[in-house]
Amino acid sequence: MTTINQAAQEPQDKVMLGITKAEFVKLPPVNQLVDLLPAKVYRFTVQETMQGPIYSLEYADMPKQPAKLYGNINLQKDRILRSYKAQDKNLGVLLHGNGGTGKSTLAKLIAFDVVNEFNQPVILVQQDSIKHLEYVLSNLKQPVMFLIDEFEKMFEETEDQGFLLTLLDGLYNNNHLFVLTANDQDRINRYFFNRPSRIRYNFYYGALGYDVYSEIINQHFEPDFAAQLTGKLATINNLSFDIIQEIINEAKAFPDLSVTELFEGFNLDRLDLDLGFSQFKVMLKSDSGNFDLNLTDFVDSVLAKLPYKLPKSTVSGNLNRDLTLEGIYDGEFDDGENPFRIRFAFDSDGNSRWIRSTKVKVGKIDHKEICLEMDTNLSYHLFGSIADTLHETLDYSKCGEDYEYDDMYAELRKAFDSLKMNTDEILLVIERPQTF
């Protein structure tokens, strides 16, 4: 427990209001002020002196409300506040993830409603006062919202955040609302997660979704340019409101630039995603010269040419767990690596084979899919996989006297060749991982 020295007991003669205006008032000492706190926003500050710390509460500006809200932020706010109002104990909220994606906006919306709808004060806790939070809690006699922005930066070690969890556990339980924001998840104490009795809500903020950034872009530009711009934004890493606003500013400042020219030299990272657990499909080139023939349809066409009655077949597969966009850009899958595996089966009987690539190129990227153009040995392994599965499935005695593996192999080769398809040049269409 922090010791309260005599200096901290003295009445406060000056309380700062806003940035430039000072309002001179006579207030009780901080440890008595808690009984009188009106519904306003305060900043808790600590001044270290030779005699000990001096605590004070300064008026802070009411958070400004954005002109327009995007996504489900209002739903999140209402859920948090309804739950808080129904509680008779402390409630914790953790908002973490990429910078500029809406964490602080949600925190400010909550603070605004706490003051104006719940008639409760909001106290902003900063780095110089975070470790003195117990002092305020031990003296409060009313419900308060504490807003601790980017709290993970206030501690040298994640273990040092443990005392916050102790406070949230209810040692000073007076129905307080704790809202914490963080940008770096790796610097958050692991005990903040999976503990709803402490942190009831844990909202992660990844890159902005297509619905959000396309709505913003379409508000500022004519449809053709907006469509090109949203397409290009799908290739940007960790897309945020800040990035969107800067792109809008740049496009309006240089209206003669094309979308491609607009992004040349602009300080943005290209998209990097872990693709290893994503769903995908393999597309082949049809007679049109386009990748518009699904591998599954090709296999069905091959099997339909065989003189056998066959059970239902399936073609499935999985991506290499190490497959990333950055690795593809760096050429890691250009020299005989295995970017994906296929499995051919009749009912449950089948086998899998890794497909080797000699060249991989990133093709089209949009908000739904990532297309990879590949030169592979798919033809060899696909044929082999079907042949091996047929061999395990067929009852040769029903196919004719002396009918054996070589005959089946020849029939399968004839069916393959009759379709005259190049199955080594493929398009891997990967369902884009959701990062928000």
PyMOL commands that set and color helices and strands:
alter all, ss='L'
color gray80, all
select helices_A, chain A and resi 6-9+30-33+73-86+103-116+130-139+151-154+158-171+185-187+190-192+210-218+223-233+241-253+259-263+295-304+325-329+378-393+396-398+405-419
alter helices_A, ss='H'
color red, helices_A
select strands_A, chain A and resi 12-17+21-27+41-49+52-59+91-97+122-125+145-148+177-182+199-205+280-285+291-294+313-319+340-346+349-355+357-365+369-376+425-431
alter strands_A, ss='S'
color yellow, strands_A
deselect
rebuild
show_as cartoon
